[in-house]
């Protein structure tokens, strides 16, 4: 048996002498070779296996190999292909599901490269008892006989204040909707102003004449609060999409060369806005002294706990003190040591979908009411849209457009219900698929909830607070200095808060590619090379045998067959001249 070698190729044309040697092959039909198509494909496959550089294929195509050997090598080749495909599938799943890894940066970041946190303070005293006795009106309003004695203004004020008190105090029979401007006006007039709430402020150990130099009024879901180091309203909100009834933020100072994604410009000085940390420790931070009159304290609106709620947040996001805060009690000093938590994302992840990298770059997610995308801003806007779809109105502290109504006490139960409903809407959607029936959420609300998807921003800054506190006995100072306490200060209660960076540097976290395209290709190439000896040239070889070589072989066979059909028939040539003329034709 003659061995099939790589030098033999199916593309090689048969010589004319060989054709003439067998008269049966000299037929005039130029497509006769197509009748032998199965044999042609078999020879072509054998030609590929003999010339391929994939491991094991050459043994399958060799003619001198026995059937047992060919079956063995075919079985081994198929097993390697299946095993390799399974391992590549695992690599693909890992790359597709978790392409991102979060690691620590190689170097630490000094605190002066990031903004000092925005500090928002809300008083638990929502209405001064000396101006509007909420406790007295609570009993009058809930007494069916005495309620008729209340004027419309008194009833409206009471219902307005319940919007910022504990949820259960809002009367179900109260107004469902209201004029947002009048409601906000009542809440602001009844709450302590900045002069009454703050006694003194220091920034970087430098006392300020008034705390208005540092703090600005801000409207939140907790009512009228005061904030420090936040962006102004024109930089925080899309003013063209907001209503014009009232302002959320009364702050005029413009930011200078800072953005959440890019940080501060390298040429920005230390003294800028938003304020940046220039050091660590109490003398490099913010200190303020809060106060409340004992006569103004109310124990029905916010319960038995009095004092202040404080939230540290990004200067580019709206505070939500209904969700998270720490408390500064009355007659206490609270020391807050800040530890920043910053997350950045490598530019190599921009090519990935947000769902895969689990974050949004600023240009990828548009918010209707906010200019800067943060997870907190997105959640607040989502809550506003969802509340409107379910209740027909929104809380006055939520951003909304001019066509949207403001809720009042009669809608408080609905607003409270949808807050929890939005949290569990994904679970309910899964249950709907199982039970195939759920009437608790209408289709429009479900669509709004599905569009939320408030992933974190790819560049985010959070501030973790470590607090400690001690008694603050301000009267003991007067007694120690043998000073007489002024009569108007006898019922005053003070609280001091000190906020500063705990350390001069911190470690930044960074999102980067766990498996990039190069890593994925290298892993797949390594597996293919290990199991099959596969390479890019092997792929080129397969393409070559399926296209160029196949075309050339078919074209050569057609050309050879056509040339044979043009030759004179052997039987038409005299016997004496057959050999001579045949030779002469080949010579010509």
Buried (B, 14 or more C-beta within 10 A) or exposed (E): EEEBEEEBBBBEEEEBEEBBEEEEEBEEEBEEBEEEEEEBEEBBBBBBBBBBEBBBBBBBBBEEBEEEEBEBBBEBBEEBBEEBEEBBEEBBEBBEEEBBEEEEEEEEBBBBBBBBBBBBBBBBBBBBBEEBBBBEBBEBBEEEEEBEEBEEEBBBBBBBBBBBBEEEBBBEEBBBBBBBBBBBBBBBBBBBBBEBBBBBBBBBEEEBEEBBEBBBBBBBBBBBBBBBBBBBBEBBBBEEBBBEBBBBBEBEEEBEBBBBBEBBEEEBEEEBBBBBBBBBBBEBBBBBBBBBBEEBBBEBBBEEEBBBBBBBBBBBBBBBBBEEBBBBBBBBBBBBBBEBBBBBBBEEBEEBEBEBBBBBBBEBBEBEBBBBBBBBBBBBBBBBBBBBBBBBBBBBBBBBBEEBBBBBBBBBBBBEEBBEBBEEBEEBBEBBEEEEEEEEBEEEBBEBBEEBEBBBBBBBBBBEBEBEBEEBEBEEEBEEEEEEEEEEEEEBBBBBBBBBBBBBBBBBBBBBBBBBEEBBEEBBBEBBBEBBBBBEEBEEBBEBBEEEBBEEBBEBBBEBBEEBEEBEEEEEBEEEEBEEBBEEEEEE
